[in-house]
Amino acid sequence: MKIIILGAGQTGSALAEYLVTDSENDITIIDEDPQKLQSLRERFDLQTIHGHASYPQILSSAGAENADMLVAVTNSDEANMIACQFAYSLFGIPQKVARIRAAEYNDDSLSLFSPDRIPIDHIIAPEKLITNNIYQLIEYPGVLQIAMFHDNQVALAVVTAYYGGALVGNELSALKEHLPYIDVRIVAIYRQGKFIKPIGSTIIEAADEVYFITIPESIKAVTNELQRLEKPYKRVMISGGGSIAITLAKKLENDYQVKLIEKNTEKAEFIAEQLINTTVLHGDPSDQELLSQEQVDESDLFIAVTSDDESNIMSAMLAKRLGAKKVIVLIQRQAYLQLISESVIDIALSPQHATISALLSHIRQSDIVSVIALRQGIAEAIEIIAHGDKQTSKVVGRPIDEIRLTGGATIGAVIRDDDILIAHDDLVIEDNDHLIIFLPDRKFVSDIERLFRTH
């Protein structure tokens, strides 16, 4: 598959790293920064083109005439859109994916993106993805990460086990006794950062990071087995005045007590006019006196989503020290994500990882429907469709315990028509089943793709 990536920033570079691991991909990346391109050439087997990503001549030199897909992830929405227009009208590239950040372009009522307007097949809006992700985390207190599959019918949730959880100190096989009417599959356990493939005799220990798949309605019940279930959040404090902060406040303000802190005076006044039931404060979110005065110690949740990583980290750590029960932080830089993993920050979210997950869902070959990057991009959860019969497929017509998955991968659920079947060893896979699979190491995804191909 010949793929042209526009933009060698964090997202473009990370995407290239994901895709070059598959020998069937031919990757070309375009950027105006020669140093970034040189770094990529030294690390990966790919072609680089130095130049402006939306210029027709540059696209042509990258082989746009023969490309299967163009992925536009430059820092300019406008450049991404123009490049997709040229990819469509001049070169006939079949698939065009673009990252569009500005909320003004992502207004659904405008219907900007179609072949007769701006011909982009798939729009990736990181701010919208992050906002939805935070909202889901608020709906499920105690959950560190949540990923939805198949129109939100199946969920993968990540929870840390604590003393006080009924299952802590017990074997996994006891879960069915504790929750006889709930179907759940634990697909991974991470203990002190190391992966454990769970079996019935595996004992859950305090501080284990537990990955489980179930229907959304059962998440709270399962979480309650692993830790004392947190009370629903009531008081939320948001640091930031960008599109994520404003959209999130709008979604929360009718059901929660919301305060929003913005540093810029004019922006704070503008935001106050946009929000009805949110208290908008003008000030520095890293100001200890302001946080104390606004009773951050009574906040159930402090959410730092400014565009400044350092500000987000410092304000969240201060809020936590002053008594905020839980903090969520938006982090752009991968290095910072690794640094704060052992800190007091409860949840760190990355726009890059959210964007990569959305991009991979459109780029991966075979019948992979959706992809979620996990554990800073090391692991993945995928939804893939099985086709064929027992003669033409290595999957269809076989019970789950006979399917040979590599790299510690685990099948967590099967979607059959409108039925959600949590995976059990004797469940036989049928043609057109959708399988949710957890992979502790994403480099084995090509093995999964080959396994699902018919012959």
Steps between C-alpha positions, in 0.01 A plus 500: 500500500655832392431765765607866491516674840499879508673636809794355695394636838426278798188349344642452150822347635314269738267391221796427272656290776179300532467440127857417396495189720275343236718401203200534267487877556692748283523822703593848380498795741508871402609788721672840483743416782806314359621400849177317580519319166862401554416360843222289348726371221760393754245307705266351241483356152297769327526776241503867598423808291605849610244764408159657560254217549213648299695603188393289199861466379610365838210254511589385149866443596374285789324272251145625556391359161544146635412556866227300673458743789594852608513584872520874568619579854691827459445771762283696256135401450496702180808326356346163586175591325669640187724195474196270513333711230802459269527130591142460378485730198854468361616154601188294573634358828224261620523564877561838662526544876562836667545635850277807540536673836289815478150458641376748238586252223361206696151647529275213385229741385730636227564163330829628360656166418360317197619432140323809367636728775823406679574138404625344825386145571581495872538795737707465816416767762735451800323753721167325448658160571660624824180673615296183448767295676498724808120496510504118497750494787271728700209264438699206642680608821807290580573408138843609369428445132198398299462404135170437326445265206219427257291814553565502876356152548821348641753663732857436601572657839819533704480504879764488774427236766508630858460344842131505574402357164324167546709321236839618630686202644274253317537297182339632183275194493320648805371788287211291368394418857515867598313620189285205387279712273773703334713382209855635498838393365824619660741520207816633666663576834801726541693451823780750564486581130537139383232322297331190641269296278209422732374146563243371749760436771660848473470684832417871487738704714469855626650753254437269201384683189209292374365513141153355453238486225127510567191695402498865619216437745718253694814715537409637844418156640831355385691807624339448839658153516847648455477805726257683721271663246551874498200721555367676189678825434312819587752787507726546198767767451642557150824681421506645148297708257546315173248298303545189721435693821199689363339196334554291812352767725193522275450124521540495878348823630139380522585189703809605698626802693761633257767766543730603214826696542638707210813717518411751228252771605325548164480128440353442846231761429423340163474152657271631774258612227508152341427304817180520699550299819880503523690733734775656286802628692772731373837399639804273490409132558845457665418770758475323836303784657240493220457122519465512878255789482288308247501193728690264272522266801127437458533418128436142398690559178757753377551497120796686347455542124693814401735488201801523736626165634701657782203706617275193492743289699576766762139608556383138526775404746420809708127425493568145612724619784229743610243221521336443160390136503604421142685683222497455122772664291537560127860433388633567150858381538572127510802555730279668759252212489778263600632733771169544682389136487616451862388841627192610695315565175219247466432508126709647216341529158686541171347662190764317295390158623134586442584620148715193423219269612252677272745502207588133533132408490491637145846389389535143619438245229294177500177531696614699801210730584652700785825532693570641846861574599570410863792532743659792317468322167667172600177298518183506292141387508344432160163411355542261206251310283529124437407369154473162331437149626702222663667416168598855398565658841727425797246667728144431379346171614742464790450548874703780655734265688614351165587836341876554514559866583861618525667745735271442799193632314158423650151501348275696734163509325315398186226709338261284296227698327346689794625262770798576725675176597773535761768252398513154656729219391224287347344782295517407129578787260261547206526679166465879535559500878672812635772412752647737762863400557755637747865497386763575767750569221372672185783359286300175485203667330625388157492140627137552606416644158656199326315261731168654398561488126311241298677266256 
